[in-house]
Amino acid sequence: MERLPDILNSIPYLLQGAALTVAVAFIALTAGLVIGLPLALMRVYGNKLAAGFAAAYSTVLRGLPSLVVLFILFYGIPPLIGLRDLSAFWAGCIALGVCSSAYQMELLRGAIQSVGSGQMMAARAMGMTHGQAVIHIILPQALRAAIPSWSNEAAVVMKDSSLVYAVGLAELLRRSQQVAARTHQFFIVYFLCGIIYFVLTFSTNRGLDLLENKLRLPSVLEEH
């Protein structure tokens, strides 16, 4: 325990790594949503070719470990397209975002399909085009319904962000490894690392729970 002061002095260093972890997870989740939402719409409303492409995309990406995708992107892609290298930060963000997009596509597809078909028929009867009905009627309800599942995906991506240590990014796990190696207090340092990950994940899920409650549409029973 004589090295405890060293560990305490390393907490700001670990928190800086935690900030990188949050940044990677946030960008990856955003990228996954940007990619996954159009794919979900293709899967539900697209023609046979578009729906088949979206289904194949989902099957392939969900069948690959995120670490393999990260290694392909970091080590394999740059030489093929003439880049000298790709930063570990952006490789992690893109790789995790692409992997997350396949899962987000599926949860968004389920949320879209959970909206009753009568909503679309009513919108069309009011003179909306199909696209207008999807944007203004279907998606607002579907995105609300997707929040609980999206909260689970956010927790997964937050934890999977630790994978980017494998390509050298000094995020929370790599910094914990460095501190543990220097202080030789492996249990304490990794336990502290686990606590930080738990706080990040719990805070993310709690925030999304609050968002879900705020955006929840009142039911007929709740109104009366």
BALOBA-1460 file (C-alpha; in Angstrom, 3 decimals):
// residues 224
<rec num="1" residu="m" x="0.000" y="0.000" z="0.000"/>
<rec num="2" residu="e" x="3.031" y="2.287" z="0.041"/>
<rec num="3" residu="r" x="2.280" y="3.020" z="-3.611"/>
<rec num="4" residu="l" x="-1.259" y="4.235" z="-2.865"/>
<rec num="5" residu="p" x="-0.234" y="7.922" z="-3.193"/>
<rec num="6" residu="d" x="1.057" y="7.111" z="-6.691"/>
<rec num="7" residu="i" x="-2.316" y="5.621" z="-7.588"/>
<rec num="8" residu="l" x="-4.179" y="8.631" z="-6.195"/>
<rec num="9" residu="n" x="-1.932" y="10.953" z="-8.160"/>
<rec num="10" residu="s" x="-2.718" y="8.924" z="-11.281"/>
<rec num="11" residu="i" x="-6.485" y="9.459" z="-11.024"/>
<rec num="12" residu="p" x="-6.450" y="12.638" z="-13.190"/>
<rec num="13" residu="y" x="-4.466" y="10.698" z="-15.786"/>
<rec num="14" residu="l" x="-7.083" y="7.927" z="-15.727"/>
<rec num="15" residu="l" x="-9.924" y="10.442" z="-15.990"/>
<rec num="16" residu="q" x="-8.313" y="11.930" z="-19.080"/>
<rec num="17" residu="g" x="-8.415" y="8.421" z="-20.522"/>
<rec num="18" residu="a" x="-12.053" y="8.166" z="-19.490"/>
<rec num="19" residu="a" x="-12.751" y="11.349" z="-21.468"/>
<rec num="20" residu="l" x="-11.255" y="9.655" z="-24.550"/>
<rec num="21" residu="t" x="-13.400" y="6.601" z="-23.846"/>
<rec num="22" residu="v" x="-16.538" y="8.756" z="-23.760"/>
<rec num="23" residu="a" x="-15.519" y="10.534" z="-26.971"/>
<rec num="24" residu="v" x="-14.955" y="7.252" z="-28.826"/>
<rec num="25" residu="a" x="-18.263" y="5.820" z="-27.589"/>
<rec num="26" residu="f" x="-20.226" y="8.981" z="-28.414"/>
<rec num="27" residu="i" x="-18.856" y="9.289" z="-31.939"/>
<rec num="28" residu="a" x="-19.302" y="5.548" z="-32.569"/>
<rec num="29" residu="l" x="-22.921" y="5.611" z="-31.358"/>
<rec num="30" residu="t" x="-23.670" y="8.667" z="-33.481"/>
<rec num="31" residu="a" x="-22.068" y="7.095" z="-36.542"/>
<rec num="32" residu="g" x="-23.973" y="3.877" z="-35.891"/>
<rec num="33" residu="l" x="-27.252" y="5.781" z="-35.767"/>
<rec num="34" residu="v" x="-26.482" y="7.773" z="-38.923"/>
<rec num="35" residu="i" x="-25.671" y="4.559" z="-40.802"/>
<rec num="36" residu="g" x="-28.217" y="2.295" z="-39.114"/>
<rec num="37" residu="l" x="-31.339" y="4.435" z="-39.549"/>
<rec num="38" residu="p" x="-31.253" y="4.568" z="-43.378"/>
<rec num="39" residu="l" x="-30.476" y="0.854" z="-43.438"/>
<rec num="40" residu="a" x="-33.470" y="0.157" z="-41.183"/>
<rec num="41" residu="l" x="-35.694" y="2.172" z="-43.530"/>
<rec num="42" residu="m" x="-34.284" y="0.237" z="-46.482"/>
<rec num="43" residu="r" x="-34.996" y="-3.024" z="-44.695"/>
<rec num="44" residu="v" x="-38.619" y="-2.081" z="-43.941"/>
<rec num="45" residu="y" x="-39.649" y="0.078" z="-46.897"/>
<rec num="46" residu="g" x="-37.044" y="-0.608" z="-49.573"/>
<rec num="47" residu="n" x="-37.394" y="-2.763" z="-52.651"/>
<rec num="48" residu="k" x="-36.100" y="-6.297" z="-52.739"/>
<rec num="49" residu="l" x="-32.568" y="-5.250" z="-53.677"/>
<rec num="50" residu="a" x="-32.312" y="-2.556" z="-51.005"/>
<rec num="51" residu="a" x="-33.820" y="-4.763" z="-48.301"/>
<rec num="52" residu="g" x="-31.486" y="-7.604" z="-49.295"/>
<rec num="53" residu="f" x="-28.447" y="-5.343" z="-49.081"/>
<rec num="54" residu="a" x="-29.462" y="-4.118" z="-45.620"/>
<rec num="55" residu="a" x="-30.065" y="-7.682" z="-44.426"/>
<rec num="56" residu="a" x="-26.680" y="-8.830" z="-45.770"/>
<rec num="57" residu="y" x="-24.938" y="-5.863" z="-44.159"/>
<rec num="58" residu="s" x="-26.483" y="-6.716" z="-40.808"/>
<rec num="59" residu="t" x="-25.645" y="-10.406" z="-41.061"/>
<rec num="60" residu="v" x="-22.003" y="-9.836" z="-41.986"/>
<rec num="61" residu="l" x="-21.248" y="-7.112" z="-39.431"/>
<rec num="62" residu="r" x="-23.010" y="-8.859" z="-36.560"/>
<rec num="63" residu="g" x="-21.023" y="-12.007" z="-37.378"/>
<rec num="64" residu="l" x="-17.632" y="-10.304" z="-37.043"/>
<rec num="65" residu="p" x="-15.883" y="-9.493" z="-33.753"/>
<rec num="66" residu="s" x="-15.477" y="-5.754" z="-33.303"/>
<rec num="67" residu="l" x="-11.741" y="-6.252" z="-32.718"/>
<rec num="68" residu="v" x="-11.351" y="-7.893" z="-36.128"/>
<rec num="69" residu="v" x="-13.145" y="-4.973" z="-37.800"/>
<rec num="70" residu="l" x="-10.868" y="-2.582" z="-35.909"/>
<rec num="71" residu="f" x="-7.730" y="-4.395" z="-37.050"/>
<rec num="72" residu="i" x="-8.942" y="-4.489" z="-40.667"/>
<rec num="73" residu="l" x="-9.627" y="-0.772" z="-40.590"/>
<rec num="74" residu="f" x="-6.450" y="0.218" z="-38.756"/>
<rec num="75" residu="y" x="-3.914" y="-2.134" z="-40.340"/>
<rec num="76" residu="g" x="-5.516" y="-3.336" z="-43.566"/>
<rec num="77" residu="i" x="-7.429" y="-0.494" z="-45.194"/>
<rec num="78" residu="p" x="-4.869" y="2.382" z="-45.234"/>
<rec num="79" residu="p" x="-2.315" y="0.555" z="-47.447"/>
<rec num="80" residu="l" x="-5.070" y="-0.440" z="-49.861"/>
<rec num="81" residu="i" x="-6.221" y="3.146" z="-50.407"/>
<rec num="82" residu="g" x="-2.811" y="4.791" z="-50.285"/>
<rec num="83" residu="l" x="-2.975" y="6.270" z="-46.797"/>
<rec num="84" residu="r" x="0.129" y="6.255" z="-44.643"/>
<rec num="85" residu="d" x="-1.931" y="5.482" z="-41.578"/>
<rec num="86" residu="l" x="-5.183" y="6.131" z="-39.785"/>
<rec num="87" residu="s" x="-5.171" y="7.505" z="-36.266"/>
<rec num="88" residu="a" x="-6.063" y="5.047" z="-33.538"/>
<rec num="89" residu="f" x="-8.805" y="7.384" z="-32.329"/>
<rec num="90" residu="w" x="-10.623" y="7.589" z="-35.655"/>
<rec num="91" residu="a" x="-10.033" y="3.938" z="-36.439"/>
<rec num="92" residu="g" x="-11.724" y="3.056" z="-33.152"/>
<rec num="93" residu="c" x="-14.610" y="5.459" z="-33.717"/>
<rec num="94" residu="i" x="-15.255" y="4.239" z="-37.257"/>
<rec num="95" residu="a" x="-14.839" y="0.530" z="-36.502"/>
<rec num="96" residu="l" x="-17.120" y="0.596" z="-33.465"/>
<rec num="97" residu="g" x="-19.581" y="2.817" z="-35.325"/>
<rec num="98" residu="v" x="-19.787" y="0.425" z="-38.265"/>
<rec num="99" residu="c" x="-20.267" y="-2.559" z="-35.958"/>
<rec num="100" residu="s" x="-22.862" y="-0.695" z="-33.902"/>
<rec num="101" residu="s" x="-24.753" y="0.349" z="-37.031"/>
<rec num="102" residu="a" x="-25.680" y="-3.280" z="-37.732"/>
<rec num="103" residu="y" x="-27.201" y="-3.680" z="-34.274"/>
<rec num="104" residu="q" x="-28.820" y="-0.268" z="-34.353"/>
<rec num="105" residu="m" x="-30.324" y="-1.108" z="-37.723"/>
<rec num="106" residu="e" x="-32.043" y="-4.139" z="-36.240"/>
<rec num="107" residu="l" x="-33.367" y="-2.381" z="-33.150"/>
<rec num="108" residu="l" x="-34.613" y="0.529" z="-35.265"/>
<rec num="109" residu="r" x="-36.226" y="-1.872" z="-37.707"/>
<rec num="110" residu="g" x="-38.107" y="-3.483" z="-34.829"/>
<rec num="111" residu="a" x="-39.160" y="-0.082" z="-33.512"/>
<rec num="112" residu="i" x="-40.431" y="1.008" z="-36.924"/>
<rec num="113" residu="q" x="-42.383" y="-2.205" z="-37.374"/>
<rec num="114" residu="s" x="-43.889" y="-1.782" z="-33.898"/>
<rec num="115" residu="v" x="-45.790" y="1.288" z="-35.087"/>
<rec num="116" residu="g" x="-49.240" y="0.125" z="-36.152"/>
<rec num="117" residu="s" x="-49.956" y="-0.040" z="-39.888"/>
<rec num="118" residu="g" x="-53.035" y="2.085" z="-39.278"/>
<rec num="119" residu="q" x="-50.723" y="5.054" z="-38.659"/>
<rec num="120" residu="m" x="-49.444" y="4.896" z="-42.209"/>
<rec num="121" residu="m" x="-52.922" y="4.443" z="-43.663"/>
<rec num="122" residu="a" x="-54.264" y="7.392" z="-41.686"/>
<rec num="123" residu="a" x="-51.384" y="9.586" z="-42.811"/>
<rec num="124" residu="r" x="-51.900" y="8.646" z="-46.447"/>
<rec num="125" residu="a" x="-55.619" y="9.292" z="-46.087"/>
<rec num="126" residu="m" x="-54.768" y="12.817" z="-44.912"/>
<rec num="127" residu="g" x="-52.875" y="13.421" z="-48.160"/>
<rec num="128" residu="m" x="-49.300" y="12.777" z="-47.012"/>
<rec num="129" residu="t" x="-46.882" y="11.075" z="-49.335"/>
<rec num="130" residu="h" x="-45.272" y="7.850" z="-48.196"/>
<rec num="131" residu="g" x="-42.031" y="9.655" z="-47.381"/>
<rec num="132" residu="q" x="-43.811" y="12.392" z="-45.432"/>
<rec num="133" residu="a" x="-45.723" y="9.795" z="-43.430"/>
<rec num="134" residu="v" x="-42.506" y="7.981" z="-42.541"/>
<rec num="135" residu="i" x="-40.678" y="11.162" z="-41.501"/>
<rec num="136" residu="h" x="-43.478" y="12.936" z="-39.646"/>
<rec num="137" residu="i" x="-45.612" y="10.077" z="-38.298"/>
<rec num="138" residu="i" x="-43.709" y="6.787" z="-38.150"/>
<rec num="139" residu="l" x="-40.175" y="7.845" z="-37.185"/>
<rec num="140" residu="p" x="-41.064" y="10.086" z="-34.202"/>
<rec num="141" residu="q" x="-42.940" y="7.186" z="-32.619"/>
<rec num="142" residu="a" x="-40.351" y="4.591" z="-33.601"/>
<rec num="143" residu="l" x="-37.429" y="6.589" z="-32.199"/>
<rec num="144" residu="r" x="-39.242" y="6.919" z="-28.885"/>
<rec num="145" residu="a" x="-39.900" y="3.184" z="-28.827"/>
<rec num="146" residu="a" x="-36.246" y="2.450" z="-29.645"/>
<rec num="147" residu="i" x="-34.765" y="4.289" z="-26.648"/>
<rec num="148" residu="p" x="-34.728" y="1.290" z="-24.227"/>
<rec num="149" residu="s" x="-32.974" y="-0.924" z="-26.767"/>
<rec num="150" residu="w" x="-30.696" y="1.920" z="-27.801"/>
<rec num="151" residu="s" x="-29.749" y="2.339" z="-24.129"/>
<rec num="152" residu="n" x="-28.507" y="-1.256" z="-24.096"/>
<rec num="153" residu="e" x="-26.516" y="-0.649" z="-27.280"/>
<rec num="154" residu="a" x="-25.002" y="2.496" z="-25.747"/>
<rec num="155" residu="a" x="-23.798" y="0.444" z="-22.775"/>
<rec num="156" residu="v" x="-22.285" y="-2.173" z="-25.097"/>
<rec num="157" residu="v" x="-20.443" y="0.446" z="-27.165"/>
<rec num="158" residu="m" x="-19.195" y="2.204" z="-24.029"/>
<rec num="159" residu="k" x="-17.651" y="-1.058" z="-22.828"/>
<rec num="160" residu="d" x="-16.416" y="-2.078" z="-26.287"/>
<rec num="161" residu="s" x="-14.525" y="1.213" z="-26.532"/>
<rec num="162" residu="s" x="-11.887" y="-0.526" z="-24.407"/>
<rec num="163" residu="l" x="-10.930" y="-2.493" z="-27.529"/>
<rec num="164" residu="v" x="-9.175" y="0.519" z="-29.027"/>
<rec num="165" residu="y" x="-6.338" y="0.032" z="-26.535"/>
<rec num="166" residu="a" x="-5.229" y="-2.762" z="-28.878"/>
<rec num="167" residu="v" x="-4.233" y="-0.196" z="-31.544"/>
<rec num="168" residu="g" x="-2.441" y="2.087" z="-29.100"/>
<rec num="169" residu="l" x="-5.008" y="4.694" z="-28.110"/>
<rec num="170" residu="a" x="-4.337" y="5.851" z="-24.548"/>
<rec num="171" residu="e" x="-7.925" y="5.565" z="-23.357"/>
<rec num="172" residu="l" x="-9.022" y="4.409" z="-19.914"/>
<rec num="173" residu="l" x="-7.976" y="0.755" z="-20.139"/>
<rec num="174" residu="r" x="-4.533" y="1.432" z="-21.629"/>
<rec num="175" residu="r" x="-3.832" y="4.134" z="-19.067"/>
<rec num="176" residu="s" x="-4.942" y="1.776" z="-16.311"/>
<rec num="177" residu="q" x="-2.538" y="-0.809" z="-17.688"/>
<rec num="178" residu="q" x="0.282" y="1.743" z="-17.630"/>
<rec num="179" residu="v" x="-0.473" y="2.834" z="-14.060"/>
<rec num="180" residu="a" x="-0.752" y="-0.775" z="-12.865"/>
<rec num="181" residu="a" x="2.583" y="-1.658" z="-14.469"/>
<rec num="182" residu="r" x="4.257" y="1.321" z="-12.825"/>
<rec num="183" residu="t" x="2.782" y="0.867" z="-9.343"/>
<rec num="184" residu="h" x="2.443" y="-2.952" z="-9.356"/>
<rec num="185" residu="q" x="-0.959" y="-2.514" z="-7.687"/>
<rec num="186" residu="f" x="-2.878" y="-4.404" z="-10.345"/>
<rec num="187" residu="f" x="-5.975" y="-5.192" z="-8.298"/>
<rec num="188" residu="i" x="-6.497" y="-1.646" z="-7.033"/>
<rec num="189" residu="v" x="-5.865" y="0.012" z="-10.392"/>
<rec num="190" residu="y" x="-8.044" y="-2.331" z="-12.431"/>
<rec num="191" residu="f" x="-10.740" y="-2.203" z="-9.743"/>
<rec num="192" residu="l" x="-10.675" y="1.593" z="-10.038"/>
<rec num="193" residu="c" x="-10.826" y="1.231" z="-13.819"/>
<rec num="194" residu="g" x="-13.890" y="-0.983" z="-13.452"/>
<rec num="195" residu="i" x="-15.574" y="1.560" z="-11.196"/>
<rec num="196" residu="i" x="-15.029" y="4.307" z="-13.758"/>
<rec num="197" residu="y" x="-16.472" y="2.129" z="-16.537"/>
<rec num="198" residu="f" x="-19.461" y="1.338" z="-14.316"/>
<rec num="199" residu="v" x="-20.078" y="5.028" z="-13.595"/>
<rec num="200" residu="l" x="-19.880" y="5.887" z="-17.294"/>
<rec num="201" residu="t" x="-22.233" y="3.077" z="-18.295"/>
<rec num="202" residu="f" x="-24.685" y="3.680" z="-15.445"/>
<rec num="203" residu="s" x="-24.772" y="7.421" z="-16.135"/>
<rec num="204" residu="t" x="-25.405" y="6.832" z="-19.827"/>
<rec num="205" residu="n" x="-28.239" y="4.399" z="-19.170"/>
<rec num="206" residu="r" x="-29.749" y="6.629" z="-16.488"/>
<rec num="207" residu="g" x="-29.667" y="9.617" z="-18.806"/>
<rec num="208" residu="l" x="-31.411" y="7.655" z="-21.542"/>
<rec num="209" residu="d" x="-34.010" y="6.412" z="-19.040"/>
<rec num="210" residu="l" x="-34.785" y="10.032" z="-18.152"/>
<rec num="211" residu="l" x="-35.008" y="10.889" z="-21.841"/>
<rec num="212" residu="e" x="-37.393" y="7.989" z="-22.417"/>
<rec num="213" residu="n" x="-39.653" y="9.148" z="-19.584"/>
<rec num="214" residu="k" x="-39.612" y="12.712" z="-20.887"/>
<rec num="215" residu="l" x="-40.487" y="11.705" z="-24.452"/>
<rec num="216" residu="r" x="-43.010" y="8.996" z="-23.542"/>
<rec num="217" residu="l" x="-46.398" y="9.604" z="-25.117"/>
<rec num="218" residu="p" x="-49.218" y="9.500" z="-22.552"/>
<rec num="219" residu="s" x="-51.601" y="6.602" z="-23.001"/>
<rec num="220" residu="v" x="-55.341" y="6.823" z="-22.778"/>
<rec num="221" residu="l" x="-55.254" y="5.235" z="-19.309"/>
<rec num="222" residu="e" x="-52.675" y="7.745" z="-18.079"/>
<rec num="223" residu="e" x="-54.774" y="10.648" z="-19.366"/>
<rec num="224" residu="h" x="-57.814" y="9.451" z="-17.406"/>
